[in-house]
Amino acid sequence: MILDAVLFGHGSHEAAWRAPDACPAAPLELAHWLACARDAEAAGFDGLFLGDILCLQDHPEQHPSEALDPLMVLAAMAAVTERLTLTGTVSTSFNHPWHIARRLLSLHHLSGGRAGWNIVTSSYPQEAANFGWPEMPPTAERYEMAGDVVAAVRALWAGWDGIARVADKAAGRYLDRAPAPVHHCGRYGTTGGPVNLSPAPFGRPLLAQAGSSPEGLRFAARHADRVFTVQADLAGARAFRNRIRSEAAACGRDPGAVKVLPGLVAFVAGSRAEAQAQLDALSERIGLDHLLTKLERFTGLSLAGLDPERELPCGSEPLRANRFSNSRAGLLLEEARRNRLTLRQLATRFAAGRGHLMLIGTGAEVARVMRDWVDAGAADGFNVMPPELPSGISTFGRHVLPYLSERRRAD
Ligand SMILES: Cc1cc2nc3c(=O)[nH]c(=O)nc-3n(C[C@H](O)[C@H](O)[C@H](O)COP(=O)(O)O)c2cc1C
C-alpha cells in the first residue's frame, strides 16, 4: 500500500490557516516545509506530493493563496530527507519541455533520484491571463498539448541513454561521447535538445497525473506511474482503477505499472468523538463567501441566488446543466442529494474533504477502510491529505500507520 502525503499550505481543510495555533504566513517559510518533510519521513510515508497553480486563487484578500514554487520547496526538502519520493506539479501548458526536463532532473540529482513530476494541464482562466492567453483551451486540446510536451521531455531524458559519464581526469574525458541533438518535433512540444543534464546514474523521474475526464484517463494510462484521483466511494474507485488498468494494457503497458492513489482526508484521534470535534472546530472557522466561489470554480456549478440554509435543489436546471462538466461536481451533488444537504452543509463538506474520500474516526477504523479499498482493487495506496500542517502528518502516522504496518512491509 503506497502512502504519499499531499501538502497544501496550511493543510487540506480550507479553514486550517485560521486554527488557533496556525501561523497564517507559515507556508512562506522554509521551517514549515522542513518540519512537514521530516515528520513525513519519520512517520513512515513513502513520498511527498505538492500541487500547484500558476495564479492567485479567487478572492486572495479573503484567504492565503500565495504559493512558493513546488520544485524549489521539494529541493529544500531533499536536504532533510533520505527516502521519500518528492513529486511536484509542473504545468504542460506554460512551460517549455526543455525547462521541464532540466528542472525535474535538477531535483532528481539533488535528491539522489527521488524526483517525481505531477503532470497537469492547468485550468484556471487567471492562469491563461497570466501568460497572455485569452482563455484556457478546451480539455481535449490541453491534453493533446500535454501529450506533445511529455513526449518531448521524455525524448530529452532518453537522449542520454547509453552515454556514460566516464569522468576520466587523466585522459581528460568527461563523457564517453557527446549526446546527439534530439530533434523532437510535435505540434506543441518542439525541441532541438539535448538537455544539459543526464538522468544517470538514476532512471527517469516518476510521472504522476491528476485528472478524471476521458482524455485525462487516457493520458494517465499512457504516461503515468501514479494517478491521483478524487473518489468518494469504493465501487466508483474500483471502476476507475479498472478503466485505467485496461486502458494501460491497451497501450501495451503492464497494468500493474500504473498505481492509482485516491485522495484521503482523515480526521483521526483516540476516539471518534474527538476526531469529529477536530473537524467541527475547523468547520466553525469557514468563510462561506470564499468557499462558495471555490465550490463554483471546482465544480462548474452555478450557485448564485441559492439560499445557503435551504436544501440544495439537485434536480434544478443550473445544477443539472453542469452535472457532467466535472467529475467532482458529480460526486458532490450525489452526496448532497443522498444526504439532503443544504448549500452551507455542502460547502462545509467541501471545505473539509474537497470531494475526496473523507474518514472520521480512530486509527483502527480509518486503517480498516483503507485496507478494504486496497483489497477490493479500488486503490494501490492513498494520497493522504492531512487537514492541518504540519501536525496532521504525525497524527496520521501515530494513529493509523501502526494498523497498516504488516501490509506495508509486505509491499
Ligand atoms: C486530485 C487532483 C489534483 C489536482 N491537482 C492539480 C494541481 O495541483 N494543479 C493543477 O493545475 N491542476 C490540478 N488538477 C487538475 C487536473 O490536472 C486537470 O486539469 C483537471 O482535473 C481537469 O482535467 P480532467 O477533466 O481530466 O479531470 C488536479 C486534479 C485532481 C483530480
The ligand as an SDF file (V2000), in Angstrom:
LIG
                    3D

 31 33  0  0  0  0  0  0  0  0999 V2000
   -6.7660   15.1320   -7.2530 C   0  0  0  0  0  0  0  0  0  0  0  0
   -6.4650   16.1870   -8.2620 C   0  0  0  0  0  0  0  0  0  0  0  0
   -5.4190   17.0720   -8.0180 C   0  0  0  0  0  0  0  0  0  0  0  0
   -5.1150   18.0830   -8.9380 C   0  0  0  0  0  0  0  0  0  0  0  0
   -4.0760   18.9480   -8.7100 N   0  0  0  0  0  0  0  0  0  0  0  0
   -3.8050   19.9370   -9.6080 C   0  0  0  0  0  0  0  0  0  0  0  0
   -2.7590   20.8860   -9.3950 C   0  0  0  0  0  0  0  0  0  0  0  0
   -2.0560   20.8560   -8.3930 O   0  0  0  0  0  0  0  0  0  0  0  0
   -2.5780   21.8450  -10.3300 N   0  0  0  0  0  0  0  0  0  0  0  0
   -3.3450   21.9370  -11.4520 C   0  0  0  0  0  0  0  0  0  0  0  0
   -3.1110   22.8280  -12.2670 O   0  0  0  0  0  0  0  0  0  0  0  0
   -4.3270   21.0440  -11.6860 N   0  0  0  0  0  0  0  0  0  0  0  0
   -4.5670   20.0660  -10.8040 C   0  0  0  0  0  0  0  0  0  0  0  0
   -5.5790   19.1740  -11.0400 N   0  0  0  0  0  0  0  0  0  0  0  0
   -6.3620   19.3650  -12.2610 C   0  0  0  0  0  0  0  0  0  0  0  0
   -6.0750   18.3620  -13.3340 C   0  0  0  0  0  0  0  0  0  0  0  0
   -4.7260   18.2680  -13.6710 O   0  0  0  0  0  0  0  0  0  0  0  0
   -6.9160   18.6670  -14.5570 C   0  0  0  0  0  0  0  0  0  0  0  0
   -6.5140   19.8480  -15.1790 O   0  0  0  0  0  0  0  0  0  0  0  0
   -8.3670   18.8250  -14.1930 C   0  0  0  0  0  0  0  0  0  0  0  0
   -8.7450   17.8400  -13.2600 O   0  0  0  0  0  0  0  0  0  0  0  0
   -9.2030   18.7000  -15.4240 C   0  0  0  0  0  0  0  0  0  0  0  0
   -8.8790   17.5160  -16.0300 O   0  0  0  0  0  0  0  0  0  0  0  0
   -9.9080   16.3250  -16.0210 P   0  0  0  0  0  0  0  0  0  0  0  0
  -11.0780   16.9110  -16.7150 O   0  0  0  0  0  0  0  0  0  0  0  0
   -9.1470   15.2680  -16.7530 O   0  0  0  0  0  0  0  0  0  0  0  0
  -10.2200   15.9530  -14.5940 O   0  0  0  0  0  0  0  0  0  0  0  0
   -5.8750   18.1840  -10.1270 C   0  0  0  0  0  0  0  0  0  0  0  0
   -6.9060   17.2710  -10.3660 C   0  0  0  0  0  0  0  0  0  0  0  0
   -7.1970   16.2770   -9.4630 C   0  0  0  0  0  0  0  0  0  0  0  0
   -8.3020   15.3340   -9.7800 C   0  0  0  0  0  0  0  0  0  0  0  0
  1  2  1  0
  2  3  1  0
  2 30  2  0
  3  4  2  0
  4  5  1  0
  4 28  1  0
  5  6  2  0
  6  7  1  0
  6 13  1  0
  7  8  2  0
  7  9  1  0
  9 10  1  0
 10 11  2  0
 10 12  1  0
 12 13  2  0
 13 14  1  0
 14 15  1  0
 14 28  1  0
 15 16  1  0
 16 17  1  0
 16 18  1  0
 18 19  1  0
 18 20  1  0
 20 21  1  0
 20 22  1  0
 22 23  1  0
 23 24  1  0
 24 25  2  0
 24 26  1  0
 24 27  1  0
 28 29  2  0
 29 30  1  0
 30 31  1  0
M  END
$$$$
